[in-house]
Protein backbone atom coordinates (compact mmCIF):
# COMPACT_ATOMS: atom_id res chain seq x y z
CA UNK A 1 0.00 0.00 0.00
CA UNK A 2 2.88 2.34 0.77
CA UNK A 3 4.35 1.83 -2.72
CA UNK A 4 0.99 2.58 -4.34
CA UNK A 5 0.68 5.80 -2.35
CA UNK A 6 4.21 6.82 -3.32
CA UNK A 7 3.46 6.24 -6.99
CA UNK A 8 0.22 8.21 -6.74
CA UNK A 9 2.11 11.04 -5.08
CA UNK A 10 4.69 10.99 -7.87
CA UNK A 11 1.92 11.20 -10.49
CA UNK A 12 0.35 14.13 -8.65
CA UNK A 13 3.71 15.91 -8.57
CA UNK A 14 4.19 15.26 -12.29
CA UNK A 15 0.75 16.71 -13.01
CA UNK A 16 1.47 19.79 -10.91
CA UNK A 17 4.83 20.19 -12.67
CA UNK A 18 3.56 19.77 -16.24
CA UNK A 19 0.24 21.64 -15.96
CA UNK A 20 1.73 25.15 -16.17
CA UNK A 21 4.19 24.04 -18.86
CA UNK A 22 1.40 22.69 -21.06
CA UNK A 23 -0.64 25.83 -20.51
CA UNK A 24 2.31 28.04 -21.39
CA UNK A 25 3.15 26.06 -24.54
CA UNK A 26 -0.46 26.09 -25.70
CA UNK A 27 -0.63 29.86 -25.28
CA UNK A 28 2.44 30.46 -27.47
CA UNK A 29 2.69 30.53 -31.23
CA UNK A 30 6.45 30.10 -31.41
CA UNK A 31 7.00 26.67 -29.85
CA UNK A 32 10.03 24.97 -31.34
CA UNK A 33 10.02 21.28 -32.23
CA UNK A 34 12.87 20.52 -29.82
CA UNK A 35 11.03 22.27 -27.01
CA UNK A 36 7.88 20.25 -27.66
CA UNK A 37 9.85 17.00 -27.89
CA UNK A 38 11.61 17.74 -24.61
CA UNK A 39 8.31 18.14 -22.74
CA UNK A 40 6.65 15.14 -24.38
CA UNK A 41 9.72 13.03 -23.54
CA UNK A 42 9.33 13.90 -19.89
CA UNK A 43 5.58 13.47 -19.78
CA UNK A 44 5.37 10.10 -21.49
CA UNK A 45 6.85 8.36 -18.46
CA UNK A 46 3.91 9.52 -16.34
CA UNK A 47 1.06 8.76 -18.77
CA UNK A 48 -0.27 5.96 -16.57
CA UNK A 49 -1.80 8.83 -14.65
CA UNK A 50 -5.05 9.92 -16.28
CA UNK A 51 -4.30 13.55 -15.42
CA UNK A 52 -0.86 13.52 -17.04
CA UNK A 53 -2.24 11.57 -20.00
CA UNK A 54 -4.80 14.33 -20.52
CA UNK A 55 -2.01 16.92 -20.57
CA UNK A 56 -0.10 14.76 -23.06
CA UNK A 57 -3.21 14.60 -25.26
CA UNK A 58 -3.70 18.36 -25.06
CA UNK A 59 -0.19 18.93 -26.42
CA UNK A 60 -0.64 16.32 -29.12
CA UNK A 61 -3.89 17.87 -30.32
CA UNK A 62 -2.57 21.41 -30.16
CA UNK A 63 0.60 20.74 -32.14
CA UNK A 64 -0.48 17.99 -34.53
CA UNK A 65 -0.93 20.34 -37.50
CA UNK A 66 2.41 22.07 -36.90
CA UNK A 67 4.49 18.95 -36.16
CA UNK A 68 2.52 15.92 -37.48
CA UNK A 69 5.52 13.55 -37.67
CA UNK A 70 6.65 14.39 -34.14
CA UNK A 71 3.18 13.93 -32.67
CA UNK A 72 2.63 10.68 -34.58
CA UNK A 73 5.90 9.29 -33.22
CA UNK A 74 4.91 10.14 -29.64
CA UNK A 75 1.49 8.59 -30.08
CA UNK A 76 3.16 5.42 -31.36
CA UNK A 77 5.61 5.49 -28.43
CA UNK A 78 2.68 5.86 -26.03
CA UNK A 79 0.90 2.90 -27.61
CA UNK A 80 4.04 0.75 -27.41
CA UNK A 81 4.45 1.58 -23.73
CA UNK A 82 0.87 1.42 -22.51
CA UNK A 83 -1.41 -0.46 -24.90
CA UNK A 84 -1.80 -4.10 -24.05
Backbone atoms as SQL, in Angstrom:
CREATE TABLE atoms (id INTEGER PRIMARY KEY, chain TEXT, resi INTEGER, resn TEXT, atom TEXT, x REAL, y REAL, z REAL);
INSERT INTO atoms VALUES
  (1, 'A', 1, 'UNK', 'N', 0.831, -1.194, 0.000),
  (2, 'A', 1, 'UNK', 'CA', 0.000, 0.000, 0.000),
  (3, 'A', 1, 'UNK', 'C', 0.875, 1.258, 0.000),
  (4, 'A', 2, 'UNK', 'N', 1.975, 1.204, 0.688),
  (5, 'A', 2, 'UNK', 'CA', 2.880, 2.341, 0.765),
  (6, 'A', 2, 'UNK', 'C', 3.465, 2.672, -0.614),
  (7, 'A', 3, 'UNK', 'N', 3.819, 1.642, -1.365),
  (8, 'A', 3, 'UNK', 'CA', 4.354, 1.830, -2.715),
  (9, 'A', 3, 'UNK', 'C', 3.304, 2.480, -3.612),
  (10, 'A', 4, 'UNK', 'N', 2.086, 2.013, -3.550),
  (11, 'A', 4, 'UNK', 'CA', 0.991, 2.581, -4.339),
  (12, 'A', 4, 'UNK', 'C', 0.814, 4.063, -4.024),
  (13, 'A', 5, 'UNK', 'N', 0.831, 4.406, -2.759),
  (14, 'A', 5, 'UNK', 'CA', 0.675, 5.801, -2.345),
  (15, 'A', 5, 'UNK', 'C', 1.842, 6.652, -2.843),
  (16, 'A', 6, 'UNK', 'N', 3.043, 6.098, -2.819),
  (17, 'A', 6, 'UNK', 'CA', 4.214, 6.825, -3.322),
  (18, 'A', 6, 'UNK', 'C', 4.103, 7.072, -4.821),
  (19, 'A', 7, 'UNK', 'N', 3.632, 6.086, -5.549),
  (20, 'A', 7, 'UNK', 'CA', 3.462, 6.239, -6.989),
  (21, 'A', 7, 'UNK', 'C', 2.382, 7.284, -7.281),
  (22, 'A', 8, 'UNK', 'N', 1.290, 7.227, -6.559),
  (23, 'A', 8, 'UNK', 'CA', 0.222, 8.209, -6.745),
  (24, 'A', 8, 'UNK', 'C', 0.733, 9.618, -6.460),
  (25, 'A', 9, 'UNK', 'N', 1.539, 9.739, -5.434),
  (26, 'A', 9, 'UNK', 'CA', 2.110, 11.036, -5.078),
  (27, 'A', 9, 'UNK', 'C', 3.038, 11.536, -6.186),
  (28, 'A', 10, 'UNK', 'N', 3.804, 10.643, -6.764),
  (29, 'A', 10, 'UNK', 'CA', 4.693, 10.990, -7.872),
  (30, 'A', 10, 'UNK', 'C', 3.877, 11.473, -9.074),
  (31, 'A', 11, 'UNK', 'N', 2.786, 10.778, -9.390),
  (32, 'A', 11, 'UNK', 'CA', 1.917, 11.197, -10.490),
  (33, 'A', 11, 'UNK', 'C', 1.308, 12.568, -10.227),
  (34, 'A', 12, 'UNK', 'N', 0.911, 12.820, -9.002),
  (35, 'A', 12, 'UNK', 'CA', 0.355, 14.127, -8.649),
  (36, 'A', 12, 'UNK', 'C', 1.399, 15.218, -8.822),
  (37, 'A', 13, 'UNK', 'N', 2.629, 14.940, -8.410),
  (38, 'A', 13, 'UNK', 'CA', 3.712, 15.915, -8.575),
  (39, 'A', 13, 'UNK', 'C', 3.994, 16.163, -10.051),
  (40, 'A', 14, 'UNK', 'N', 3.968, 15.112, -10.850),
  (41, 'A', 14, 'UNK', 'CA', 4.189, 15.258, -12.293),
  (42, 'A', 14, 'UNK', 'C', 3.094, 16.131, -12.906),
  (43, 'A', 15, 'UNK', 'N', 1.860, 15.900, -12.507),
  (44, 'A', 15, 'UNK', 'CA', 0.750, 16.709, -13.014),
  (45, 'A', 15, 'UNK', 'C', 0.929, 18.176, -12.633),
  (46, 'A', 16, 'UNK', 'N', 1.274, 18.415, -11.385),
  (47, 'A', 16, 'UNK', 'CA', 1.473, 19.793, -10.913),
  (48, 'A', 16, 'UNK', 'C', 2.647, 20.448, -11.642),
  (49, 'A', 17, 'UNK', 'N', 3.663, 19.677, -11.963),
  (50, 'A', 17, 'UNK', 'CA', 4.834, 20.194, -12.669),
  (51, 'A', 17, 'UNK', 'C', 4.495, 20.519, -14.128),
  (52, 'A', 18, 'UNK', 'N', 3.810, 19.601, -14.804),
  (53, 'A', 18, 'UNK', 'CA', 3.562, 19.767, -16.236),
  (54, 'A', 18, 'UNK', 'C', 2.359, 20.645, -16.572),
  (55, 'A', 19, 'UNK', 'N', 1.423, 20.816, -15.671),
  (56, 'A', 19, 'UNK', 'CA', 0.239, 21.644, -15.962),
  (57, 'A', 19, 'UNK', 'C', 0.594, 23.049, -16.437),
  (58, 'A', 20, 'UNK', 'N', 1.410, 23.792, -15.699),
  (59, 'A', 20, 'UNK', 'CA', 1.728, 25.149, -16.174),
  (60, 'A', 20, 'UNK', 'C', 2.574, 25.146, -17.451),
  (61, 'A', 21, 'UNK', 'N', 3.382, 24.126, -17.648),
  (62, 'A', 21, 'UNK', 'CA', 4.187, 24.038, -18.863),
  (63, 'A', 21, 'UNK', 'C', 3.286, 23.839, -20.075),
  (64, 'A', 22, 'UNK', 'N', 2.335, 22.933, -19.958),
  (65, 'A', 22, 'UNK', 'CA', 1.399, 22.686, -21.059),
  (66, 'A', 22, 'UNK', 'C', 0.590, 23.944, -21.353),
  (67, 'A', 23, 'UNK', 'N', 0.119, 24.598, -20.325),
  (68, 'A', 23, 'UNK', 'CA', -0.643, 25.832, -20.512),
  (69, 'A', 23, 'UNK', 'C', 0.194, 26.890, -21.227),
  (70, 'A', 24, 'UNK', 'N', 1.428, 27.043, -20.792),
  (71, 'A', 24, 'UNK', 'CA', 2.314, 28.043, -21.392),
  (72, 'A', 24, 'UNK', 'C', 2.599, 27.722, -22.856),
  (73, 'A', 25, 'UNK', 'N', 2.881, 26.452, -23.160),
  (74, 'A', 25, 'UNK', 'CA', 3.153, 26.064, -24.545),
  (75, 'A', 25, 'UNK', 'C', 1.925, 26.276, -25.432),
  (76, 'A', 26, 'UNK', 'N', 0.764, 25.947, -24.916),
  (77, 'A', 26, 'UNK', 'CA', -0.463, 26.094, -25.697),
  (78, 'A', 26, 'UNK', 'C', -0.824, 27.558, -25.944),
  (79, 'A', 27, 'UNK', 'N', -0.339, 28.437, -25.117),
  (80, 'A', 27, 'UNK', 'CA', -0.625, 29.863, -25.278),
  (81, 'A', 27, 'UNK', 'C', 0.389, 30.579, -26.161),
  (82, 'A', 28, 'UNK', 'N', 1.399, 29.853, -26.616),
  (83, 'A', 28, 'UNK', 'CA', 2.438, 30.455, -27.467),
  (84, 'A', 28, 'UNK', 'C', 2.282, 30.008, -28.909),
  (85, 'A', 29, 'UNK', 'N', 2.705, 30.856, -29.816),
  (86, 'A', 29, 'UNK', 'CA', 2.686, 30.526, -31.234),
  (87, 'A', 29, 'UNK', 'C', 4.062, 30.144, -31.763),
  (88, 'A', 30, 'UNK', 'N', 5.067, 30.293, -30.945),
  (89, 'A', 30, 'UNK', 'CA', 6.446, 30.100, -31.412),
  (90, 'A', 30, 'UNK', 'C', 7.147, 28.902, -30.763),
  (91, 'A', 31, 'UNK', 'N', 6.420, 27.847, -30.498),
  (92, 'A', 31, 'UNK', 'CA', 6.999, 26.667, -29.848),
  (93, 'A', 31, 'UNK', 'C', 7.866, 25.913, -30.850),
  (94, 'A', 32, 'UNK', 'N', 9.092, 25.688, -30.480),
  (95, 'A', 32, 'UNK', 'CA', 10.025, 24.965, -31.339),
  (96, 'A', 32, 'UNK', 'C', 9.820, 23.460, -31.203),
  (97, 'A', 33, 'UNK', 'N', 10.163, 22.743, -32.241),
  (98, 'A', 33, 'UNK', 'CA', 10.021, 21.285, -32.234),
  (99, 'A', 33, 'UNK', 'C', 10.805, 20.660, -31.091),
  (100, 'A', 34, 'UNK', 'N', 12.039, 21.083, -30.894),
  (101, 'A', 34, 'UNK', 'CA', 12.875, 20.521, -29.818),
  (102, 'A', 34, 'UNK', 'C', 12.261, 20.774, -28.448),
  (103, 'A', 35, 'UNK', 'N', 11.681, 21.929, -28.281),
  (104, 'A', 35, 'UNK', 'CA', 11.033, 22.272, -27.012),
  (105, 'A', 35, 'UNK', 'C', 9.836, 21.351, -26.751),
  (106, 'A', 36, 'UNK', 'N', 9.030, 21.145, -27.774),
  (107, 'A', 36, 'UNK', 'CA', 7.877, 20.254, -27.660),
  (108, 'A', 36, 'UNK', 'C', 8.326, 18.825, -27.370),
  (109, 'A', 37, 'UNK', 'N', 9.331, 18.360, -28.094),
  (110, 'A', 37, 'UNK', 'CA', 9.850, 17.003, -27.891),
  (111, 'A', 37, 'UNK', 'C', 10.378, 16.819, -26.473),
  (112, 'A', 38, 'UNK', 'N', 11.055, 17.819, -25.967),
  (113, 'A', 38, 'UNK', 'CA', 11.608, 17.745, -24.613),
  (114, 'A', 38, 'UNK', 'C', 10.495, 17.518, -23.588),
  (115, 'A', 39, 'UNK', 'N', 9.412, 18.273, -23.708),
  (116, 'A', 39, 'UNK', 'CA', 8.313, 18.143, -22.744),
  (117, 'A', 39, 'UNK', 'C', 7.566, 16.819, -22.920),
  (118, 'A', 40, 'UNK', 'N', 7.323, 16.416, -24.157),
  (119, 'A', 40, 'UNK', 'CA', 6.647, 15.141, -24.383),
  (120, 'A', 40, 'UNK', 'C', 7.500, 13.972, -23.897),
  (121, 'A', 41, 'UNK', 'N', 8.813, 14.067, -24.066),
  (122, 'A', 41, 'UNK', 'CA', 9.722, 13.030, -23.543),
  (123, 'A', 41, 'UNK', 'C', 9.551, 12.860, -22.040),
  (124, 'A', 42, 'UNK', 'N', 9.486, 13.962, -21.339),
  (125, 'A', 42, 'UNK', 'CA', 9.332, 13.897, -19.887),
  (126, 'A', 42, 'UNK', 'C', 7.967, 13.398, -19.464),
  (127, 'A', 43, 'UNK', 'N', 6.943, 13.819, -20.167),
  (128, 'A', 43, 'UNK', 'CA', 5.582, 13.469, -19.781),
  (129, 'A', 43, 'UNK', 'C', 5.234, 12.009, -20.044),
  (130, 'A', 44, 'UNK', 'N', 5.791, 11.445, -21.089),
  (131, 'A', 44, 'UNK', 'CA', 5.366, 10.101, -21.494),
  (132, 'A', 44, 'UNK', 'C', 5.599, 9.061, -20.393),
  (133, 'A', 45, 'UNK', 'N', 6.567, 9.291, -19.552),
  (134, 'A', 45, 'UNK', 'CA', 6.853, 8.360, -18.456),
  (135, 'A', 45, 'UNK', 'C', 5.771, 8.359, -17.383),
  (136, 'A', 46, 'UNK', 'N', 4.938, 9.384, -17.378),
  (137, 'A', 46, 'UNK', 'CA', 3.909, 9.519, -16.344),
  (138, 'A', 46, 'UNK', 'C', 2.498, 9.333, -16.893),
  (139, 'A', 47, 'UNK', 'N', 2.371, 8.854, -18.118),
  (140, 'A', 47, 'UNK', 'CA', 1.059, 8.755, -18.765),
  (141, 'A', 47, 'UNK', 'C', 0.179, 7.635, -18.230),
  (142, 'A', 48, 'UNK', 'N', 0.639, 6.893, -17.249),
  (143, 'A', 48, 'UNK', 'CA', -0.267, 5.955, -16.572),
  (144, 'A', 48, 'UNK', 'C', -1.250, 6.728, -15.710),
  (145, 'A', 49, 'UNK', 'N', -0.891, 7.945, -15.376),
  (146, 'A', 49, 'UNK', 'CA', -1.797, 8.834, -14.654),
  (147, 'A', 49, 'UNK', 'C', -2.760, 9.453, -15.658),
  (148, 'A', 50, 'UNK', 'N', -4.032, 9.354, -15.387),
  (149, 'A', 50, 'UNK', 'CA', -5.054, 9.924, -16.279),
  (150, 'A', 50, 'UNK', 'C', -4.872, 11.425, -16.440),
  (151, 'A', 51, 'UNK', 'N', -4.495, 12.103, -15.362),
  (152, 'A', 51, 'UNK', 'CA', -4.303, 13.554, -15.420),
  (153, 'A', 51, 'UNK', 'C', -3.137, 13.930, -16.334),
  (154, 'A', 52, 'UNK', 'N', -2.027, 13.235, -16.193),
  (155, 'A', 52, 'UNK', 'CA', -0.864, 13.524, -17.038),
  (156, 'A', 52, 'UNK', 'C', -1.159, 13.112, -18.479),
  (157, 'A', 53, 'UNK', 'N', -1.847, 11.998, -18.660),
  (158, 'A', 53, 'UNK', 'CA', -2.237, 11.569, -20.001),
  (159, 'A', 53, 'UNK', 'C', -3.085, 12.641, -20.677),
  (160, 'A', 54, 'UNK', 'N', -3.978, 13.257, -19.945),
  (161, 'A', 54, 'UNK', 'CA', -4.796, 14.332, -20.517),
  (162, 'A', 54, 'UNK', 'C', -3.939, 15.515, -20.949),
  (163, 'A', 55, 'UNK', 'N', -2.924, 15.850, -20.177),
  (164, 'A', 55, 'UNK', 'CA', -2.005, 16.923, -20.574),
  (165, 'A', 55, 'UNK', 'C', -1.249, 16.536, -21.836),
  (166, 'A', 56, 'UNK', 'N', -0.806, 15.303, -21.895),
  (167, 'A', 56, 'UNK', 'CA', -0.100, 14.765, -23.063),
  (168, 'A', 56, 'UNK', 'C', -0.999, 14.883, -24.303),
  (169, 'A', 57, 'UNK', 'N', -2.257, 14.518, -24.155),
  (170, 'A', 57, 'UNK', 'CA', -3.211, 14.598, -25.264),
  (171, 'A', 57, 'UNK', 'C', -3.452, 16.039, -25.699),
  (172, 'A', 58, 'UNK', 'N', -3.505, 16.940, -24.742),
  (173, 'A', 58, 'UNK', 'CA', -3.702, 18.357, -25.064),
  (174, 'A', 58, 'UNK', 'C', -2.566, 18.843, -25.959),
  (175, 'A', 59, 'UNK', 'N', -1.329, 18.524, -25.589),
  (176, 'A', 59, 'UNK', 'CA', -0.189, 18.932, -26.416),
  (177, 'A', 59, 'UNK', 'C', -0.239, 18.282, -27.792),
  (178, 'A', 60, 'UNK', 'N', -0.576, 17.024, -27.831),
  (179, 'A', 60, 'UNK', 'CA', -0.640, 16.321, -29.120),
  (180, 'A', 60, 'UNK', 'C', -1.676, 16.956, -30.033),
  (181, 'A', 61, 'UNK', 'N', -2.840, 17.254, -29.503),
  (182, 'A', 61, 'UNK', 'CA', -3.894, 17.866, -30.317),
  (183, 'A', 61, 'UNK', 'C', -3.510, 19.270, -30.765),
  (184, 'A', 62, 'UNK', 'N', -2.928, 20.014, -29.859),
  (185, 'A', 62, 'UNK', 'CA', -2.572, 21.407, -30.155),
  (186, 'A', 62, 'UNK', 'C', -1.515, 21.492, -31.263),
  (187, 'A', 63, 'UNK', 'N', -0.546, 20.598, -31.236),
  (188, 'A', 63, 'UNK', 'CA', 0.595, 20.744, -32.139),
  (189, 'A', 63, 'UNK', 'C', 0.620, 19.731, -33.283),
  (190, 'A', 64, 'UNK', 'N', -0.462, 18.993, -33.460),
  (191, 'A', 64, 'UNK', 'CA', -0.484, 17.994, -34.534),
  (192, 'A', 64, 'UNK', 'C', -0.322, 18.621, -35.917),
  (193, 'A', 65, 'UNK', 'N', -1.017, 19.700, -36.169),
  (194, 'A', 65, 'UNK', 'CA', -0.929, 20.337, -37.501),
  (195, 'A', 65, 'UNK', 'C', 0.450, 20.930, -37.759),
  (196, 'A', 66, 'UNK', 'N', 1.096, 21.441, -36.732),
  (197, 'A', 66, 'UNK', 'CA', 2.407, 22.071, -36.901),
  (198, 'A', 66, 'UNK', 'C', 3.524, 21.034, -37.006),
  (199, 'A', 67, 'UNK', 'N', 3.436, 19.971, -36.202),
  (200, 'A', 67, 'UNK', 'CA', 4.485, 18.946, -36.158),
  (201, 'A', 67, 'UNK', 'C', 3.868, 17.546, -36.264),
  (202, 'A', 68, 'UNK', 'N', 3.237, 17.203, -37.399),
  (203, 'A', 68, 'UNK', 'CA', 2.523, 15.921, -37.480),
  (204, 'A', 68, 'UNK', 'C', 3.415, 14.693, -37.286),
  (205, 'A', 69, 'UNK', 'N', 4.632, 14.712, -37.805),
  (206, 'A', 69, 'UNK', 'CA', 5.516, 13.551, -37.666),
  (207, 'A', 69, 'UNK', 'C', 5.944, 13.359, -36.211),
  (208, 'A', 70, 'UNK', 'N', 6.232, 14.450, -35.552),
  (209, 'A', 70, 'UNK', 'CA', 6.645, 14.394, -34.141),
  (210, 'A', 70, 'UNK', 'C', 5.512, 13.829, -33.293),
  (211, 'A', 71, 'UNK', 'N', 4.326, 14.372, -33.465),
  (212, 'A', 71, 'UNK', 'CA', 3.180, 13.929, -32.669),
  (213, 'A', 71, 'UNK', 'C', 2.869, 12.464, -32.963),
  (214, 'A', 72, 'UNK', 'N', 2.900, 12.079, -34.223),
  (215, 'A', 72, 'UNK', 'CA', 2.631, 10.680, -34.579),
  (216, 'A', 72, 'UNK', 'C', 3.636, 9.747, -33.913),
  (217, 'A', 73, 'UNK', 'N', 4.897, 10.151, -33.858),
  (218, 'A', 73, 'UNK', 'CA', 5.903, 9.291, -33.224),
  (219, 'A', 73, 'UNK', 'C', 5.668, 9.165, -31.721),
  (220, 'A', 74, 'UNK', 'N', 5.204, 10.225, -31.075),
  (221, 'A', 74, 'UNK', 'CA', 4.911, 10.144, -29.636),
  (222, 'A', 74, 'UNK', 'C', 3.653, 9.332, -29.360),
  (223, 'A', 75, 'UNK', 'N', 2.689, 9.418, -30.245),
  (224, 'A', 75, 'UNK', 'CA', 1.492, 8.590, -30.079),
  (225, 'A', 75, 'UNK', 'C', 1.860, 7.117, -30.219),
  (226, 'A', 76, 'UNK', 'N', 2.707, 6.803, -31.191),
  (227, 'A', 76, 'UNK', 'CA', 3.160, 5.420, -31.362),
  (228, 'A', 76, 'UNK', 'C', 3.969, 4.961, -30.140),
  (229, 'A', 77, 'UNK', 'N', 4.823, 5.819, -29.625),
  (230, 'A', 77, 'UNK', 'CA', 5.607, 5.489, -28.433),
  (231, 'A', 77, 'UNK', 'C', 4.672, 5.231, -27.248),
  (232, 'A', 78, 'UNK', 'N', 3.649, 6.056, -27.108),
  (233, 'A', 78, 'UNK', 'CA', 2.679, 5.855, -26.033),
  (234, 'A', 78, 'UNK', 'C', 2.018, 4.492, -26.175),
  (235, 'A', 79, 'UNK', 'N', 1.578, 4.171, -27.379),
  (236, 'A', 79, 'UNK', 'CA', 0.897, 2.895, -27.613),
  (237, 'A', 79, 'UNK', 'C', 1.820, 1.718, -27.309),
  (238, 'A', 80, 'UNK', 'N', 3.084, 1.830, -27.689),
  (239, 'A', 80, 'UNK', 'CA', 4.037, 0.751, -27.411),
  (240, 'A', 80, 'UNK', 'C', 4.246, 0.563, -25.904),
  (241, 'A', 81, 'UNK', 'N', 4.238, 1.659, -25.169),
  (242, 'A', 81, 'UNK', 'CA', 4.452, 1.579, -23.727),
  (243, 'A', 81, 'UNK', 'C', 3.225, 1.111, -22.948),
  (244, 'A', 82, 'UNK', 'N', 2.043, 1.578, -23.366),
  (245, 'A', 82, 'UNK', 'CA', 0.870, 1.419, -22.507),
  (246, 'A', 82, 'UNK', 'C', -0.247, 0.557, -23.060),
  (247, 'A', 83, 'UNK', 'N', -0.347, 0.384, -24.364),
  (248, 'A', 83, 'UNK', 'CA', -1.408, -0.464, -24.900),
  (249, 'A', 83, 'UNK', 'C', -1.053, -1.926, -24.695),
  (250, 'A', 84, 'UNK', 'N', -2.044, -2.680, -24.299),
  (251, 'A', 84, 'UNK', 'CA', -1.804, -4.101, -24.051),
  (252, 'A', 84, 'UNK', 'C', -2.370, -4.945, -25.168);
